[in-house]
Amino acid sequence: MTASDSSSSASSETASGEDTASVGEASREARQRLEQHYQEIERTYGDTRARIEDFNEQAVDFIRENPGLCIFGALAAGYVVGRLATRRWLV
């Protein structure tokens, strides 16, 4: 082995160690970003779920307070959809 071979081998080992360190750092950064995104998604999911539950409660209350209006609305919507279907506008 010559002097140039041993210096080449030493610099190769150093570069390999630096590559491993940079890969490890990139992995930690990626994990942190994923955790941040996951927490943001959980927060958004929770907010959306709460809004939907609130809307559902409002709808149920409205239906209980106005059953006749809701039945009439359902009949009217069914009539309109039926008329559109017979004219083949929906097909």
C-alpha positions in Angstrom: 0.0 0.0 0.0 1.4 3.4 -0.9 1.0 6.7 0.9 -1.6 7.9 -1.7 -3.6 4.7 -1.2 -3.8 5.1 2.5 -4.7 8.8 2.3 -7.4 8.0 -0.3 -8.8 5.3 2.0 -8.8 7.7 5.0 -10.6 10.4 3.1 -13.1 7.8 1.9 -13.8 6.7 5.4 -14.3 10.4 6.5 -16.7 11.1 3.6 -18.6 7.9 4.5 -18.9 9.0 8.1 -20.1 12.5 7.0 -22.6 11.0 4.6 -24.0 8.8 7.5 -24.3 11.8 9.7 -26.0 13.9 7.1 -28.4 11.1 6.4 -29.2 10.7 10.1 -29.8 14.5 10.4 -32.1 14.5 7.3 -33.9 11.5 8.8 -34.5 13.4 12.1 -35.7 16.5 10.3 -38.1 14.4 8.2 -39.4 12.8 11.3 -40.0 16.2 13.0 -41.8 17.5 9.9 -44.0 14.4 9.8 -44.9 14.7 13.4 -45.8 18.4 12.9 -48.0 17.5 10.0 -49.6 14.7 11.9 -50.4 17.0 14.8 -51.8 19.6 12.4 -54.0 16.9 10.7 -55.2 15.6 14.1 -56.1 19.2 15.1 -58.0 19.8 11.8 -59.8 16.5 12.1 -60.9 17.3 15.6 -62.2 20.7 14.6 -64.0 19.4 11.5 -65.6 16.6 13.6 -66.8 19.1 16.2 -68.3 21.3 13.4 -70.1 18.4 11.9 -71.5 17.2 15.2 -72.7 20.8 15.9 -74.3 21.0 12.5 -76.0 17.6 13.0 -77.4 18.7 16.4 -78.8 21.9 14.8 -80.4 19.9 12.0 -82.0 17.5 14.5 -83.3 20.3 16.6 -84.8 22.1 13.6 -86.5 18.9 12.4 -87.9 18.3 15.9 -89.2 21.8 16.1 -90.6 21.9 12.5 -91.6 18.4 11.4 -94.3 19.5 9.0 -92.0 21.9 7.2 -89.4 19.2 6.9 -91.9 16.6 5.5 -93.2 19.1 3.0 -89.6 20.0 2.0 -88.8 16.3 1.5 -91.9 15.8 -0.6 -91.2 18.8 -2.7 -87.6 17.7 -3.3 -88.8 14.2 -4.2 -91.3 15.6 -6.7 -88.7 17.8 -8.4 -86.2 14.9 -8.6 -88.9 12.7 -10.0 -89.9 15.2 -12.6 -86.3 15.7 -13.7 -85.8 11.9 -13.9 -88.8 11.4 -16.1 -87.6 14.0 -18.5 -84.2 12.2 -18.6 -82.3 15.3 -17.5 -80.5 13.2 -14.8 -79.8 10.2 -17.1 
